[in-house]
Amino acid sequence: MLTMHSVFKSAEFKEYVVREFGAIEGGMQTLDRLEQELLAMV
C-alpha cells in the first residue's frame, strides 16, 4: 500500500487546487501509472 500526502498553505488553497485542477483524481491517476510501471518491472 502506498499513501500520498500533499501539504498546502491553507485549507482554502487545498480546496482551490482540488476544484480547479482535479488534484485528487490526478493523484489517483499518477499512482495508477506508478503501479503499472512497477508491475512491468517484475
Secondary structure, DSSP 8 states (H G I E B T S, - for coil): --------S-HHHHHHHHHHH-HHHHHHHHHHHHHHHHHHH-
